[in-house]
Amino acid sequence: MSSSGQPPAQSYDEDYSAAFIRFKDQLETLGARVIDFPWLDAEILENIPYSSPEPIHDVQNSDGSILMRVNAQAVTSYANQLETRHWSAVRDFADVLENQDDRDYLLRRYPELFDQVASLIPVGIRLEAENRRRLQQGHFEKALNDYQIDFMMVLPLGAHVGERAGALVRTLPVQRMYFDMPNALAWPMLTLPIGHGATGVPKQLPVTAAFWGRRFSEPLLVQAAIDFQTHYSEYHTKAPPDPDFAAPVAFHLWTLDEIPWQYSADPLVIAEGRRKKS
């Protein structure tokens, strides 16, 4: 993971860096004009009015106490998750679980607080968050226009995943797929293999890069990926060696009628089994 103020390319492992440099050369061989440009510094809050961690609204309880301070991204995300029953659906599922530990875990992770907070966010604040998202889109699109960039090529993942910076985010799980800027901009990103590396692992694994474009650039990104893979097919056609598996242990496979209700994956079957048991 890059340190603050450090260009991402300077943090690449040796095999990842070699693959990325080779990828740039290969694209230029195919006729692409590949340039380095400064982009926008996402650590400058003026550049990211939507992604900024700064709160834009204090959600208050009926007694005037603050339930939660929310930034623009949380306003949008919470509203969407409330409408799709993201939290309440998980709690409904947890209520019919047989395993008490699993039930308690889900209820801790998806408390009713989130529904309460989301339902108290005014429509005006949601519109403000959407305006900030569009303003941020405009900032980043202008950066591309100023340098006549059709789309970007980036290396979204390195061989190692470090902790996220800051006291709050250190409590979050480390996830390889965590990079929210494409989602915040609503810009498509297409990932493709460009080589293989063995940093930190005993065998060669794919190294991936990505084409990242502005909204509605999907046809351009897909065509560029097809052109690259047509001329350099060795990266996406190389299959890893088959793993060595132990001899399978013989066991009886239940038919649908044999599955006990408490082992069913269907909450309705579990609920019906409990009703009959009682």
C-alpha positions in Angstrom: 0.0 0.0 0.0 1.3 3.5 -0.9 2.4 5.8 1.9 0.9 9.3 2.0 2.4 11.5 -0.7 4.1 8.5 -2.4 3.3 7.8 -6.1 1.7 4.3 -6.2 4.2 3.0 -8.8 7.0 3.5 -6.3 5.4 1.0 -4.0 5.0 -1.8 -6.5 6.9 -5.1 -5.8 9.6 -5.9 -8.3 7.7 -8.4 -10.4 4.6 -6.2 -10.4 6.6 -3.2 -11.5 8.2 -5.1 -14.3 4.8 -6.4 -15.5 3.4 -2.9 -15.5 6.3 -1.4 -17.4 6.1 -4.2 -19.9 2.3 -3.6 -20.2 2.9 0.1 -21.1 5.5 -0.9 -23.7 3.1 -3.4 -25.2 0.3 -0.9 -25.5 2.6 1.5 -27.3 3.7 -1.2 -29.7 0.0 -1.7 -30.6 -0.3 2.1 -31.4 -1.6 3.5 -28.1 -0.3 6.9 -26.9 0.6 6.2 -23.2 1.5 9.2 -21.1 2.0 10.0 -17.4 -0.3 12.8 -16.1 -0.8 14.2 -12.6 -4.4 13.2 -12.2 -6.0 14.6 -9.0 -4.7 14.3 -5.5 -7.4 12.6 -3.5 -5.8 13.7 -0.2 -6.8 17.3 -1.0 -10.4 17.5 0.3 -11.4 20.2 -2.3 -10.9 17.5 -5.0 -13.2 15.0 -3.4 -16.3 16.8 -2.1 -18.2 13.5 -2.2 -15.6 11.0 -1.0 -14.3 13.3 1.8 -14.5 11.9 5.3 -15.8 15.2 6.6 -19.4 15.0 7.8 -22.1 17.0 6.1 -24.9 16.3 8.5 -25.6 15.4 12.1 -28.4 12.8 12.4 -30.2 13.7 15.6 -32.5 11.7 17.9 -35.9 13.1 19.0 -34.3 14.5 22.1 -31.7 16.4 20.1 -28.8 14.1 20.8 -26.6 13.1 17.9 -27.0 9.6 16.7 -24.3 9.7 14.0 -22.4 12.2 11.9 -22.5 11.2 8.3 -20.4 12.2 5.2 -21.8 12.5 1.7 -20.9 8.9 0.8 -22.7 7.5 3.9 -25.8 9.6 3.1 -26.1 8.0 -0.3 -25.1 4.5 0.8 -27.4 4.5 3.8 -30.4 5.7 1.8 -29.9 3.0 -0.8 -29.4 0.3 1.9 -32.5 1.3 3.7 -34.6 1.1 0.5 -33.3 -2.4 -0.3 -33.7 -3.7 3.3 -30.0 -4.4 3.4 -29.9 -4.4 7.2 -33.4 -5.6 8.1 -33.2 -8.5 5.7 -30.1 -9.8 7.4 -31.8 -9.5 10.8 -34.8 -11.4 9.6 -32.5 -14.2 8.4 -30.6 -14.2 11.7 -33.9 -14.6 13.6 -34.5 -18.1 12.1 -30.9 -19.4 12.5 -30.4 -22.4 14.7 -26.9 -21.5 15.6 -27.0 -18.9 18.4 -23.4 -17.7 17.9 -24.1 -17.0 14.2 -27.4 -15.2 15.1 -25.7 -13.0 17.7 -22.9 -12.1 15.3 -25.2 -11.0 12.5 -27.4 -9.0 14.9 -24.3 -7.2 16.2 -23.1 -6.4 12.7 -26.5 -5.2 11.5 -28.1 -3.4 14.4 -31.3 -1.4 14.0 -29.3 1.8 14.5 -28.4 1.9 10.8 -32.1 1.8 9.8 -32.9 4.5 12.3 -30.1 6.8 11.1 -31.0 6.3 7.4 -34.7 7.0 8.0 -33.8 10.3 9.7 -31.6 11.8 6.9 -33.6 14.6 5.2 -34.2 14.6 1.5 -32.4 17.9 1.2 -29.2 16.3 2.6 -29.5 13.4 0.1 -29.7 15.9 -2.7 -26.7 17.7 -1.3 -24.8 14.4 -1.3 -25.8 13.7 -4.9 -24.7 17.3 -5.9 -21.3 16.6 -4.3 -21.0 13.4 -6.2 -21.6 15.1 -9.5 -19.2 17.9 -8.6 -16.5 15.4 -7.8 -17.2 13.6 -11.2 -16.7 17.0 -12.9 -13.3 17.6 -11.1 -12.0 14.2 -12.3 -13.4 14.4 -15.8 -11.8 17.9 -16.2 -8.4 16.3 -15.3 -8.8 13.8 -18.1 -10.0 16.5 -20.6 -7.1 18.8 -19.8 -4.6 16.1 -20.9 -6.8 14.6 -23.7 -7.0 11.3 -21.9 -9.4 8.7 -23.4 -9.0 6.3 -20.4 -6.4 5.3 -17.8 -4.3 2.2 -17.2 -3.7 1.5 -13.5 -2.4 -1.3 -11.3 -5.2 -1.5 -8.7 -3.7 -4.3 -6.5 -0.3 -5.2 -5.3 1.0 -8.4 -3.9 0.5 -7.4 -0.3 -2.5 -5.7 1.4 -1.6 -3.5 4.3 -3.6 -1.8 6.9 -5.7 1.2 6.0 -4.5 4.5 7.4 -6.3 6.2 10.3 -7.7 5.1 13.7 -11.2 4.3 12.5 -10.3 2.3 9.4 -7.9 0.2 11.2 -11.0 -1.5 12.7 -12.2 -2.6 9.3 -11.2 -5.9 7.7 -8.4 -5.8 5.1 -9.9 -6.5 1.7 -8.1 -6.7 -1.6 -11.1 -5.3 -3.5 -11.4 -2.1 -1.4 -11.1 0.9 -3.7 -14.1 3.1 -3.8 -13.2 5.9 -6.2 -14.5 4.1 -9.3 -17.8 3.6 -7.5 -17.9 7.2 -6.2 -17.4 8.5 -9.7 -19.6 5.9 -11.3 -16.8 5.1 -13.7 -16.2 1.6 -15.1 -13.0 -0.3 -14.5 -12.0 -3.4 -16.5 -9.3 -5.7 -15.0 -7.2 -8.0 -17.1 -4.0 -10.2 -16.5 -0.7 -8.7 -17.8 1.8 -11.1 -16.4 2.6 -13.4 -13.5 4.5 -12.9 -10.2 5.6 -14.8 -7.1 6.0 -12.1 -4.5 5.1 -13.6 -1.2 3.7 -16.8 -2.6 5.3 -20.1 -3.5 3.9 -20.3 -7.1 3.4 -17.8 -9.9 0.0 -16.0 -9.7 -1.5 -13.5 -12.2 -0.6 -9.9 -12.0 -3.5 -7.7 -13.1 -3.9 -4.2 -14.4 -7.0 -2.3 -15.2 -8.4 0.1 -17.8 -10.4 2.8 -16.1 -12.5 5.2 -18.0 -15.2 7.9 -17.6 -18.9 7.1 -17.6 -20.2 5.2 -20.6 -16.7 4.3 -21.8 -17.4 0.5 -21.5 -17.2 -0.2 -25.3 -13.8 1.6 -25.5 -12.4 -0.3 -22.5 -13.7 -3.7 -23.7 -12.3 -3.1 -27.2 -8.9 -2.1 -25.9 -8.8 -5.3 -23.7 -9.8 -7.4 -26.7 -7.1 -5.9 -28.8 -4.4 -6.4 -26.1 -5.4 -10.0 -25.4 -5.6 -10.8 -29.2 -1.9 -9.9 -29.5 -0.7 -11.0 -26.1 -2.7 -14.1 -25.3 -0.1 -15.7 -23.0 -1.4 -14.0 -19.9 -5.1 -14.9 -19.9 -4.7 -18.4 -21.4 -2.0 -19.7 -19.0 -3.7 -22.1 -16.5 -2.2 -22.8 -13.0 -1.0 -26.3 -12.3 -3.7 -28.6 -10.9 -3.5 -28.8 -7.1 -2.8 -32.1 -5.3 -6.0 -33.2 -3.6 -6.2 -36.0 -1.1 -8.4 -39.0 -2.0 -12.0 -38.1 -1.4 -13.7 -39.7 1.6 -16.8 -41.6 0.7 -19.9 -40.2 2.2 -23.7 -40.4 1.6 -25.3 -37.6 -0.3 -28.7 -36.7 1.0 -31.6 -36.5 -1.3 -33.9 -33.4 -1.0 -36.4 -35.3 1.1 -33.7 -36.7 3.5 -32.3 -33.3 4.6 -33.3 -32.5 8.2 -35.2 -29.2 8.5 -32.5 -27.8 10.8 -29.9 -28.2 8.1 -31.9 -26.6 5.4 -30.7 -23.4 3.7 -34.3 -22.3 3.3 -35.5 -20.1 6.3 -39.1 -21.1 5.5 -38.3 -24.8 5.9 -36.5 -24.1 9.2 -39.5 -22.1 10.5 -41.9 -24.8 9.5 -39.8 -27.5 11.2 -39.7 -25.4 14.4 -43.5 -25.0 14.2 -44.0 -28.8 13.9 -41.5 -29.5 16.6 -43.3 -27.3 19.1 
